Amino acid sequence: MKSPQLIVELIGVSKQFGGVHALKRVDLALYAGEVHALVGENGAGKSTLVKMLAGVHTPDEGIIKFAGDQIELRNPAQAKHRGIAVIQQHPSLFPDLDVAENIFMGRHPLDRLGRVDWRRMYDEVDKLFASLHVQFSSHDPISSLSIAHQQLVEIAKALSLQARVLVMDEPTAALSAREIEELFTIVRHLREQGVAILFISHRLDEIFTLADRITVFRDGSHIVTASASALTPEEVVQHMVGRTLEALFPKEEASIGEVVLQVEHLTRRGAFRDVSFTVRRGEILGFAGLIGAGRTEVARVLFGVDRAEAGRILINGRVVHIHSPSAAMRHGLAYVPEDRQQHGLILNFAIAPNMTLPIMRQMSNVTLINRVQERRIATDYARRLQVRSSGIDQLAQLLSGGNQQKVVLSKWLATNPSVLILDEPTRGIDVGAKAEVHRIISRLATEGMAIILISSELPEILGMSDRILVMHEGRVTSLLDRSEANQEKVMFAATGQVKNNERN
């Protein structure tokens, strides 16, 4: 059997920034026709290694080999010339131009008279799309495409440049389940064509679905490289953070009290119908379901972002009418949205004003904000939630994903809610930061807060919830106690294969 061809090899590579070792003598080998996953917490050195392969950073020591020859990548142009392409989480394309123009930007094919050969350009893109089984047209404007399809354009662009190495940095963070499967189909096709693929993701289920081999970095050092079949998710987590998988879900025993929130037959046409449940003081109620099940839509109605056509909401036994977020806040509800950067933070504001934004009126007179009070509240929450920063004056956009999420949590905890709705609270943050957020959630429950936890990650739902409400296509299909819940039961209900369980 012929040995796989070694395309790129990094040997003893180190990189230091201002006294901080981002990489410490790491090794990595990428083979043709292989998906090699690179995992690690934020700060593990993954981004630095990607930038080395892209020609943005050069090693302080160590060597890079390409097809057996030692090379230097001093700029992105040299990396592209070698056939190394990096696909970022957020594609960098020209939205006002069409697909083919983006793919051939700066290198349009010319006819004999030196004019752009438009027909040839579109034909070449159509042939490339056919080889990738891509369905949209080379004439489509980029602005009309989803993020998933824009990533496919980036991949097609790389292949048109004869890329032999494809680096995919968190490519699924903004994609739906269906779009992720489409992307994985393309990646598998590229593997069959002999492309070497470096796949970086925080999602271990994706890693074990797609990868042939897995490398783990921790604190800038190479920890292990092994076949995916030789590792378990528990072992990968332990290599990443130095602790077991159980430590990711530090669920404390909370005293479950009286019903705080009661929802009866809530309906919003086109989103969900006849949804009923209760949440008690000290309880974490998990919302499980596939994309489009209606979980976020229920949360938006509870917080007054959208309105229901039928049903009622009771807080502490009294019917309430919530027609706006401000009304929801007055009734003791808080909502941490799914997209923290778009809907949870003002990125170019400092930590302090972000944390106190919902209670600004309480801290101000007619014209002035009490900055002393603002700083005192922000300092207190930064300490309580262990926000890692240079101080409360640091801009939110400069924080890691996990610390940004802590700021969003602080922002809503400052309103002193009795019901906290968390929509995908650990999406896009590393394993260690997830454990910290889970610890905060668990502690809030022990302090008596009623919590709704919406998550697409089954281990998170199973590990953190006291009860699990499962939805499918806008309906509640099951309500499971923690003691009886498992992945099979939840997925069975999430795919609509059980009748509605009316226990609440």
ABEGO torsion letter per residue (X at the ends): XBBBBBABBBBGBBBBBGGBBABBGBBBBBBBGBBBBBBEBBGAGAAAAAAAAAGABBBABEBBBBGGBBBBBABAAAAAAAGBBBBBABBBBBAABBAAAAAABGABBBBAAGBBBAAAAAAAAAAAAAAAGBABBAABBAAABBAAAAAAAAAAAAAAAGBABBBBBGAAAABBAAAAAAAAAAAAAAAAAGBBBBBBBABAAAAAAABABBBBBBGGBBABBBBAAABBAAAAAAAAAGBBAAAABBBBBBBBBBBABBBBGBBBBGABBGBBBBBBBGBBBBBBEBBGAGAAAAAAAAAGABBBABEBBBBGGBBBBBABAAAAAAAGBBBBBABAAAAABBAABBAAAAAAAAAAAAABBAABBBAAAAAAAAAAAAAAAGBBBAEAABBAAABBAAAAAAAAAAAAAAAGBABBBBBGAABGBBAAAAAAAAAAAAAAAAAGBBBBBBBABAAAAAAABABBBBBBGGBBABBBBAAABBAAAAAAAAAGABBBBABX
